[in-house]
Amino acid sequence: MSAQNSCTPTGIDINQTGFGYTLSVINGKYKMIILYWFAMYKPVIRFNELQRCIGTISYKTLSLTLKELEKDELIIRIAYPEIPPKVEYMLSDKGKSLIPVLNMMCKWGEKNVPLP
């Protein structure tokens, strides 16, 4: 690949590239895990259920991460006007389009993980 066709050309802020954007939307300890849960296990999931599935994530961290994923249009949040409030989350089409990238990262990791 030539420097002109590179995802990270020299002299340009990486945040202004497609590569930088991709990193910004998947950056974070739990973002990829959350996206993977939606893609592989449950297409629609509620907050508390997702928190139980992940197990090691705090309420605050999950809440902030879901807000970031929603802001980046990777997930859809649906709030039902009920008491108690019912909120469900699901992958958006944009989020679904990111799953093949996560699958490739997973396969690369499985192939290259150092053996003990």
Backbone as a ProteinNet text record, in pm:
[ID]
protein_1_A
[PRIMARY]
MSAQNSCTPTGIDINQTGFGYTLSVINGKYKMIILYWFAMYKPVIRFNELQRCIGTISYKTLSLTLKELEKDELIIRIAYPEIPPKVEYMLSDKGKSLIPVLNMMCKWGEKNVPLP
[TERTIARY]
85.8	0	89.9	63.7	144.8	105.6	193.6	167	42.5	17.9	-97.9	-229.1	-226	-346.7	-354.1	-261.9	-255.4	-371.6	-408.9	-513.3	-461.8	-330.7	-269.7	-156.8	-190.9	-86.6	-7.9	117.2	200.1	152.9	173	140.2	-6.5	-87.1	-229	-260.1	-338.9	-382	-457.1	-412.9	-474.2	-623.7	-666.6	-808.5	-892.4	-828.3	-898.6	-900.3	-862.2	-858.4	-964.4	-992.4	-1085.3	-1034.8	-905	-842.9	-863.3	-839	-856.1	-1000.2	-1093	-1234.7	-1272.3	-1229.3	-1260.4	-1207	-1083.8	-1026.8	-1107.7	-1154.7	-1228.1	-1360.8	-1427.6	-1557.1	-1545.2	-1431.4	-1415.4	-1320.9	-1262.8	-1168.5	-1241.2	-1187.2	-1246.5	-1246.7	-1242.6	-1229.6	-1348.4	-1468	-1587.4	-1663.3	-1629.5	-1709.2	-1718.4	-1605.2	-1607.1	-1680.3	-1666.4	-1736.8	-1887.3	-1932.6	-2075.8	-2127.1	-2055.5	-2097.2	-2103.6	-2006.7	-2003.1	-2120.5	-2158.2	-2273.9	-2398.9	-2419.5	-2535.5	-2530.4	-2414.3	-2401.2	-2409	-2350.7	-2336.5	-2437.2	-2487.7	-2568.1	-2712.2	-2733.3	-2868.7	-2884.4	-2973.6	-2990.4	-3054.2	-3135.4	-3197.6	-3173	-3124.5	-3090.6	-3117.3	-3156.7	-3182.4	-3056.2	-3051.7	-2933.1	-2884.8	-2972.8	-2931.6	-2888.4	-2953.4	-2916.4	-2776.4	-2748.1	-2616.2	-2509.9	-2541.2	-2446.8	-2417.5	-2519.3	-2498.3	-2415.6	-2440.1	-2366.4	-2217.7	-2185.1	-2044.8	-1981	-2053.1	-2007.9	-1909.6	-1809.7	-1703.1	-1718.2	-1830.9	-1849.5	-1940	-1902.3	-1983.7	-2103.3	-2202.3	-2321.8	-2281.5	-2194.9	-2153.9	-2079.6	-1987.3	-1909.5	-1998.4	-2089.5	-2180.5	-2268.7	-2320.6	-2405.6	-2331	-2209.4	-2129.9	-2093.7	-2058.8	-2020.7	-2139.4	-2256.1	-2375.1	-2409.4	-2393.2	-2418.2	-2322	-2195.2	-2096.8	-2131.7	-2168.6	-2205.4	-2330.2	-2423.3	-2543.7	-2508.7	-2422.4	-2379.9	-2309.9	-2231.9	-2161.4	-2251.2	-2377.9	-2480	-2450.6	-2385.7	-2358.1	-2466.9	-2537.6	-2650	-2771.1	-2886.3	-3012.6	-3069	-3113.6	-3174.9	-3323.6	-3404.3	-3549.3	-3602.8	-3666.1	-3725.4	-3876.8	-3935.1	-4079.6	-4140.6	-4249.4	-4311.5	-4392.1	-4320.1	-4382.7	-4329	-4397.3	-4345.9	-4340	-4224.2	-4094.4	-4047.7	-3955.4	-3907.8	-3845	-3871.6	-3814.2	-3733.4	-3604.6	-3515.9	-3445.9	-3446	-3378.4	-3274.3	-3170.6	-3062.9	-3045.5	-3006.7	-2978.1	-2877.1	-2813.3	-2719.9	-2794.5	-2739.2	-2790.8	-2729.5	-2772.6	-2711.3	-2563.7	-2531.3	-2391	-2311.9	-2369.8	-2304.6	-2286.3	-2389.2	-2379.9	-2268.6	-2247.6	-2142.7	-2002.9	-1989.9	-1860.9	-1826	-1923.7	-1901.9	-1798.7	-1798.2	-1692.4	-1551.5	-1536.4	-1405.9	-1369	-1464.4	-1438.5	-1408.3	-1478.3	-1451	-1308.7	-1264.1	-1127.4	-1026.2	-1054.6	-964.5	-958.5	-1071.4	-1077.9	-995.1	-1013.7	-938.7	-789.1	-751.7	-610.4	-554.3	-627.7	-583.3	-568.8	-664.5	-657.2	-534.8	-502.2	-387.8	-254.8	-251.2	-125.2	-104.5	-198.1	-183.1	-59.8	24	142.2	100.1	160.7	131.6	207.7	147.3	215.5	339.4
-117.5	0	123.2	214.8	335.9	431.1	526.2	623.5	707	731.6	811.8	737.1	605	524.6	467.8	506.5	454.3	503.4	418.9	455.8	561.7	569.1	664.6	740.2	826.9	900.1	992.2	1016.2	1104.1	1248.1	1322.7	1464.2	1494.9	1393	1413.8	1358.1	1432.2	1386.1	1254.6	1150.4	1017.7	1021.5	1113.5	1123.7	1170.1	1223	1270.4	1165.8	1042.6	934.9	830	744.9	634.5	540.5	517.8	431.9	490.8	618.7	686.5	684.3	703.3	698.7	559.6	457.2	319.7	293.6	334.1	315.3	390.2	508.9	587.8	523.7	455.8	397.2	261.6	194.1	64.8	75	193.5	211.9	207.4	135.4	122.6	-22.9	-43.8	-179	-268.2	-212.2	-295.2	-277.9	-182.1	-155.5	-276.8	-338.9	-453.2	-571.3	-588.3	-696.7	-676.6	-554.7	-523.9	-547.2	-497.1	-516.9	-665.8	-740.6	-884.4	-956.2	-913.3	-974.6	-958.9	-838.8	-815.6	-902.9	-912.4	-983.6	-1135.2	-1188.7	-1333.4	-1401.8	-1329.1	-1396.2	-1348.1	-1218	-1165.5	-1040	-1042.4	-923.6	-805.1	-833.4	-728.2	-764	-665.8	-695.4	-573.8	-599.7	-492.3	-466.1	-348.6	-302	-402.4	-439.7	-528.8	-665	-713	-840.7	-833	-725	-705.7	-695.9	-625.7	-613.2	-750.7	-833.8	-968.7	-1053.3	-1040.3	-1118.8	-1086.1	-958.6	-916.8	-946.4	-920.6	-959.5	-866.8	-820	-741.3	-591.7	-548.6	-407.2	-341.1	-222.4	-149.4	-84.4	-46.4	20.5	147.1	227.7	355.5	334.3	239.6	213.8	163.8	73.6	23.1	135.5	216.8	328	423.9	462.8	554.2	491.1	363.1	294.9	283.8	250.1	243.1	379.9	485.5	620.7	654.5	616.3	642	562.8	436.5	353.7	408.2	460.4	520.6	650.6	731.3	856.8	829.8	721.5	684	607.4	593.3	528.7	381.4	314.9	172.5	87.9	144.7	75.3	166.8	104.5	176.5	152.9	258.9	251.6	278	184.3	199.8	202.9	313.9	329.5	318.8	231.3	212.6	292.2	364.2	446.4	360.1	289.2	201.3	233.2	179.6	188.3	46	-4.5	61.7	77	171.1	196.2	71.9	52.9	-59.3	-0.6	-36.6	11.4	-109	-113.3	-220.6	-160.2	-237.8	-196.3	-302.2	-255.4	-346.6	-281.8	-363.5	-310.7	-235.6	-124.5	-53.2	-118.1	-76.8	-127.9	-90.9	28.8	71.5	-18.7	-52	-142.1	-281.3	-329.7	-462.3	-465.5	-353.5	-350	-357.6	-333.8	-340.2	-482.1	-571	-706.1	-784.7	-778.1	-849.6	-803.3	-675.9	-624.2	-688.9	-696.5	-759.9	-908.3	-974.7	-1116.1	-1135.7	-1047.8	-1057.9	-1036.6	-941.8	-918.4	-1041.5	-1104.8	-1224.9	-1337.6	-1358.7	-1463.8	-1434.8	-1309.6	-1272.9	-1303.3	-1268	-1292.1	-1440.7	-1519.8	-1664.7	-1723.7	-1671.1	-1721.9	-1676.6	-1559	-1500.1	-1490.6	-1539.5	-1531	-1610.6	-1551.5	-1625.8	-1744.2	-1857.3	-1975.3	-1966.7	-2019	-2012.5	-2099.6
0	0	0	-86.6	-92.7	19.8	49.7	155.7	124.4	-4.4	-42.5	-17.8	-27.7	-7.2	134.3	218.3	353.7	438.8	533.9	630.4	727.2	743.6	835.8	765.1	670.3	597.6	691.8	655.6	737.3	725.2	832.8	831.9	858.9	884	910.9	1049.6	1125.6	1257.3	1240.9	1312.8	1299.5	1329.9	1416.3	1449.4	1331.2	1229	1110.5	999.4	1031.2	931.5	964.2	868	891.3	998.9	1000.1	1101.2	1240.1	1252.7	1380.9	1427.4	1333.4	1370.2	1420.5	1349	1391.2	1530.9	1555.6	1689.5	1794.8	1762.6	1861.5	1899.8	1807.2	1840.9	1910	1897.8	1966.5	2084.6	2106.1	2215.6	2348.9	2441.3	2574.1	2616.1	2743.2	2796.7	2760.4	2753.8	2738.4	2607.7	2525.6	2405.8	2314	2284.8	2194.3	2257	2388.3	2456.8	2447.1	2469.4	2461.2	2319.3	2220.6	2081.7	2047.9	2095.9	2069.4	2136.3	2256.8	2323.2	2238.3	2185.5	2100.4	1975.3	1914.9	1787.7	1803.7	1909.4	1919	2010.8	2109.3	2210.3	2218.4	2221	2235.5	2151.3	2053.9	1969.2	2041.5	2144	2223.5	2369.8	2446	2584.5	2671.8	2794.2	2889.9	2971.7	3033.4	3104.4	3209.6	3302.9	3412	3361.6	3258	3199.8	3138.7	3068.6	3009.7	3118.8	3225.8	3337.1	3398.5	3413.1	3466.7	3371.5	3242	3142.1	3143.6	3152.3	3151.4	3286.2	3392.8	3526	3593.8	3524.3	3587	3565.6	3513.4	3480.4	3584.2	3627	3724.2	3653.7	3733.2	3681.8	3606.6	3668.4	3609.3	3477.8	3475.5	3354.2	3241.7	3272.9	3170.1	3117.6	3206.7	3166.5	3073.1	3110.8	3027.8	2893.4	2895.7	2772	2676.8	2729.1	2644.1	2585.5	2664	2612.9	2499.4	2514	2407.5	2281.8	2299.1	2183.5	2114.5	2193	2135.4	2062	2121.8	2059.1	1925.4	1920.1	1797.3	1700.3	1737.5	1654.9	1627.2	1723	1708.4	1773.2	1869.6	1930.7	1931	1947.9	1956.4	2095.5	2158.9	2291.2	2275.4	2325.2	2317.9	2460.7	2496.4	2628.9	2616	2697.6	2697.1	2812.3	2786.8	2891.8	2988.9	3075	3172.7	3311.1	3410.7	3546.2	3598.3	3637.3	3632.1	3486.8	3463.7	3327.5	3265.9	3139.6	3065.2	2950.5	2945.4	2839.5	2778.3	2646.5	2573.9	2480.4	2455.6	2366	2258.5	2139	2028.7	1934.6	1853.8	1754.5	1645.9	1603.6	1486.4	1362.5	1246.2	1123.2	1118.6	1164.2	1168.7	1263.4	1378	1472.6	1414.6	1344.4	1280.7	1177.1	1109.8	1006.5	1066.7	1196.6	1264.5	1310	1317.2	1368.2	1286	1151.9	1078.9	1117.1	1148.9	1193.5	1326.9	1419	1548.3	1531.4	1438.7	1411.3	1360.3	1272.2	1220.9	1332.2	1422.7	1535.6	1625.6	1647.1	1729.8	1666.6	1536.9	1467.1	1470.3	1451.5	1456.3	1595.4	1698.5	1835.6	1865.6	1819.4	1841.3	1772	1655.2	1578.9	1638.2	1699	1742.6	1892.5	1972.3	2117.9	2160.1	2245.2	2290.2	2377.4	2353.3	2433.9	2566.4	2674.1	2805.3	2810.5
[MASK]
++++++++++++++++++++++++++++++++++++++++++++++++++++++++++++++++++++++++++++++++++++++++++++++++++++++++++++++++++++

